[in-house]
Every structure is written in structure tokens, then in C-alpha cells.
Amino acid sequence: MSVEVLDSATIVNFVEDEEAFNVSIRDRFAHLDTDHDGLLSYAELLKELQSLRVFETHFGIDVKTDPKELAHVYSSLFVQFDHDSNGTVDLKEFKAETKSMMLAMANGMGFLPVQMVLEEGSFLKKAVERESNKLAA
């Protein structure tokens, strides 16, 4: 993990850079697709969602969360990715929903820079690295 400074433009520019964004999407999808069938099952995506621990912590402190509520949230998130409701998420769906979520995040951030703790290899970390590399060039 690292603390980084970013703003909405950092995210938007990353998403609009088709080459960089597509490479990141394909890499992450391949990492999540543990059975290598070209599709993400609920179980495969669930592992990723649970690893984020967004709903189990509050400002880094563990909180007790109702397991039924968590299951409902994770199920709802999976449905958000599964655009054709066939019970799996393909690469196209994964890319479209990830892009939509990142742009919504950028829209909510506004134009002022913010400091965030980012996981190594996360989409946001890759966006910051892309911007840093462009500035250094």
C-alpha cells in the first residue's frame, strides 16, 4: 500500500487511455479467472470483493457486519457486473462495469486533489503510476 495524491483527471485520463486501461483490465480479469474459462463466476468475483474489505472495516478498524447484509451487498454487486444476467461475467462486462465505476468515482471526487491509500496493483494505483510516468517523460 502507498499514499498517493490524485484527482478526477487522473482517473478519467487512465480510463480514456484505451491501451493502458485495456491492459489493466485484461490482467486483472485473468488474475480473477482462476479456472481459466474466460468467465468470472460469482465465487471468483466474490473473492475479490471480500479481499477489499470495504464493508468490514471503518477507517481501518474492523466492524461487525451482518453476514446476511454482506451476502446481499456482494450479490447486488455481482448483478451490477453481470449485464446479461447469465450468471457469469465476461471480459466485456467486466471492462464496462469497471469503467463505469471508475468514472463515477472520478465524478464524485471533483477537481481538487485528494490523498488516498492505494493497494499495489489496483486500478487507481495504475492510474497514478501512468500519470507519474507521463510527467517524468
Buried (B, 14 or more C-beta within 10 A) or exposed (E): EEEBEBBBBBBBBBBEBEEBBEEBBEEBBEEBBEEEEEBBBBEBBBEEBEEEEEBEEEEEEEEEBEEEEBEEBBEEBBEEBBBEEEEBBBBEBBBBBBBEBBBEBBEEBEEEBEEBEBEEEBBBBBBBBBBEEEEEE
